[in-house]
Amino acid sequence: MRISELDIFRLLQATRHALAGFRDAFRSQVSIRQEVLIILVMSPVALWLGENGVERALLIGALFLILITELLNAAIEATVDRIGTEYHELSRKAKDMAAAAVLVSLATAGIVWLLILLD
């Protein structure tokens, strides 16, 4: 399989778009900034407390799962707000479900950390 210049260009463009999206989310969403801070603080703790590579990966991965979910939540909220600011039941459902996904990711991270650290 040969990688063409067009493939490299597309990869670079996709990376630029992804970084722009992260930058926009970081600038506009307090929760994203808080979660990045948590990752920066807790990742070294995970490296220290994890007894092996799998435990360290699970501890850090659980933190990144929260950030990933929060980014998707922010994207859903932005999309719904773009469609219209007036109240609509489907808009409420979409935003509430996205927020529920963040809550589930937080619970998952908490469970992973508890199970590993209490073992």
Buried (B, 14 or more C-beta within 10 A) or exposed (E): EEEEEEEEEEEEEEEEEEEEEBEEBBEEBEBBEEBBEBBEEBBEBBEEBBEEEEBBEBBBBBBBBBBBBBBBBBEBBEEBEEEEEEEEEEBEEBBEEBBEBBEEBBEBBEEBBEEBEEE
